[in-house]
Amino acid sequence: MGNIKTLNDNLHDQLARLNSDISGDELKMEIERAKAMSQLGTVIVNNSKIALIAMKMSQGGNIDEKEADKLLGY
């Protein structure tokens, strides 16, 4: 996964699997997979929000660009 679009595509693919004609154990397995994907997706989005905030702060002069890079792991 490289970006938010890829994450979005994967979540939509998972939704399509949940909407398909599956039942029983296969459905239970897909539901668990969907829960895990949702939780990981939330973490990825939150991390992206932090990165965006750090970039905005450095561009606005609120923090030094080097400090923003440290926050982002660069």
C-alpha positions in Angstrom: 0.0 0.0 0.0 1.5 3.2 -1.0 -1.1 6.0 -0.7 -4.6 6.9 0.3 -6.0 6.0 -3.1 -4.6 2.5 -2.8 -6.1 2.1 0.7 -9.5 3.4 -0.6 -9.4 0.9 -3.5 -8.6 -2.0 -1.1 -11.4 -1.0 1.2 -13.8 -0.9 -1.7 -12.6 -4.3 -2.9 -13.3 -5.6 0.6 -16.8 -4.1 0.6 -17.5 -5.9 -2.7 -16.4 -9.2 -1.2 -18.7 -8.7 1.7 -21.6 -7.9 -0.7 -20.9 -11.0 -2.8 -22.8 -14.3 -2.4 -20.9 -15.8 0.5 -22.2 -17.3 3.7 -21.2 -19.4 6.6 -17.5 -19.7 7.6 -16.4 -17.8 4.5 -18.6 -14.8 5.4 -17.3 -14.9 9.0 -13.7 -14.9 7.7 -14.4 -12.0 5.4 -16.1 -10.0 8.3 -13.0 -10.6 10.4 -10.8 -9.5 7.5 -12.9 -6.4 7.0 -12.6 -5.5 10.7 -8.8 -5.8 10.5 -8.7 -3.8 7.3 -10.9 -1.1 8.8 -8.7 -0.8 11.9 -5.5 -0.7 9.9 -7.0 1.8 7.5 -7.9 4.1 10.4 -4.3 4.0 11.6 -3.0 4.8 8.1 -5.4 7.7 7.7 -4.5 9.1 11.2 -0.8 8.8 10.4 -1.4 10.7 7.1 -3.2 13.4 9.0 -0.3 13.9 11.3 2.1 14.1 8.3 -0.1 16.7 6.7 -0.3 18.7 9.9 3.5 18.6 10.2 3.9 19.8 6.6 1.4 22.6 7.1 3.1 23.7 10.3 6.5 23.8 8.6 5.2 25.7 5.6 3.4 28.1 7.9 6.6 28.8 9.9 5.1 27.3 13.1 7.9 24.7 13.3 11.2 24.3 11.6 11.2 22.2 8.5 13.9 20.0 10.0 11.7 19.4 13.1 8.8 18.5 10.7 11.1 16.0 8.9 12.0 14.4 12.3 8.3 14.0 13.1 7.8 12.3 9.7 10.8 10.1 10.0 12.9 11.7 7.2 
